[in-house]
Amino acid sequence: MDDNPAIRQALHKVFELQSDWAVCGEAANGREGIEQAKLLKPDLILLDVSMPGMNGLEAARVIHGIMPKVLLILCSLHTNEVLGREAKSAGIVAVFSKTQNLERLVSKAAELLRAS
């Protein structure tokens, strides 16, 4: 989930390059993401912390409440301990800085999927 179409497109391309993964959906905001999650039942969801209407933390709380086994990764330009604590309490398993290389995000996602 990200409100920026260019970021969603870039993430889609990077994740589709993984031979054993399929991107099953995208969402521009938290509410849309919750509906997509209920419909598509993914193994992993990337959420942007800052989205219109309902942010990634709020959406994560709802998704985690109805789908506790789904792996949730929060992406943000600014990461800190407070955000990390809020993310953990919302059911998010990892926080990723948007300033990091996308290959690190894919690597972290793969690690989490293997461990689940």
LINKA-V522191 format. One record per helix or strand of 3 or more residues. SS is the DSSP state (H for helix, E for strand). FROM is the first residue (numbers start at 1). LEN is the number of residues. If there is no record, write none. Layout:
BEGIN
{{SS;FROM;LEN} {SS;FROM;LEN}}
END
This chain:
BEGIN
{{H;5;12} {H;30;11} {E;44;5} {H;56;11} {E;71;6} {H;81;9} {E;94;4} {H;102;14}}
END
